[in-house]
Amino acid sequence: MSNKQIAEKLFLSERTVETHRKNIFRKTNTASVIGLVKYAYEHKLI
C-alpha cells in the first residue's frame, strides 16, 4: 500500500506514515519491502 492509502485507513497524515516506514527500514537495516520481508522471516516474525 502507498503511504497515502495507509494514512487514510489509519486517519494519520501521509508524512507520519512516511516517517514510521523510514524508521522501520532504518531499525531493521533494510532498504525495501522485500528486504523487510526477508528480515521478518529470518527473525521468525512471520
BAGUKE-53146 format. One record per residue: x, y, z of N, C-alpha, C, CB in turn. Coordinates in steps of 0.1 Angstrom, whole numbers, plus 2048, in hexadecimal, padded with zeros to 3 digits. Atoms other than C-alpha are relative to their C-alpha. Glycine has a CB too. Example, Ala and Ser with C-alpha at 12.3 -4.5 7.8 and 13.67 -1.06 7.14 Angstrom:
<atoms>
8097F480087B7D384E80980C8007F680080C
7F77F58008897F58477F880B8088048057F2
</atoms>
This chain:
<atoms>
8087F480080080080080980C8007F680080C
7F97F480080B8237FA7FF80780E7FB80A7F5
8017F87F481283C8167F280780280B80A801
80D7F98007F284F80D7F57F68037FE8067F2
80A80A7FD7DD82F80E8007FC80F8017F47F7
7FF8047F27EA8258307FB80C80980F7FD803
8047F47F87E584983D7F180180180780C7FA
80F7FF8007C18498327FA7F68097FB7FF7F2
80680B7F87BA82884280280280F8057F27FC
7FD7FE7F27CA8318637FD80E80580F7FC803
8037F37FC7BF85586480C8088057F580180A
7F37F97FD7E38628658048087F480B7F6803
7FB7F980C7F687A84F8097F87F880780D805
7F780880980986D83280E8018047FF8057F1
7F27FD7FB82987C8418037F780C80280F803
7FE8097F48248688618037F27FC7F3801809
7FE80D80582184884E80E7FE7FA7F57FC7F6
7F380080784085083980B7FF80B80280D7F8
7F68007F68548578598007F28077FD80B80B
80180D7F984883686A8077F67F77F27FC803
7FB80980A85182384A80F8017FF7FA8027F2
7F27FE8018738338488077FB80D80380F7FF
7FA8057F387A82B86D8007F18007F880580C
80080F80087080686880C7FB7F77F37FB7FB
7F580580888880384B80E8038068008087F2
7F37FD7F98A481485F8037F680B80080F805
7FE8097F489F7FE87E8027F27FC7F4801809
7FE80E80489E7DE86A80C7FF7F67F47FB7F9
7F57FF8098BB7EA8547FD7FA7F280C7F8805
80580580D8A77E38347FD80D7F87F37F8801
8027F58088A17F98167F37FE7F780C8027F7
80B8028088827EA8067F67F68078047FA7F2
80A8087FB8627D780D8057F18007F38017F9
7FA80D8018737B780180A7FD80B8057FD7F2
7F78027F588F7BC8197FA7FF80D80A80C800
8088007F38767C28357FA7F28027F680B800
80680E7FF8647A182D80B7F68037F97FD7F2
7F58097FD88578F82D80580180E80C8037F6
7FD7FD7F288E79F84E7F67F980A80180F803
80A8067F886D79485D8007F18007F28057FB
7FF80E80187177185080C7FA8088017FB7F2
7F48057F989476D85E7FF80280F80C8087FB
8017FE7F188A77A8807F37FA80580080F803
80C8077FC86B7648817F48098048037F680B
80B7F77FD8537818817F47FC7F780480E7FD
80B80580983E7718658027F17FE7FF8077F3
</atoms>
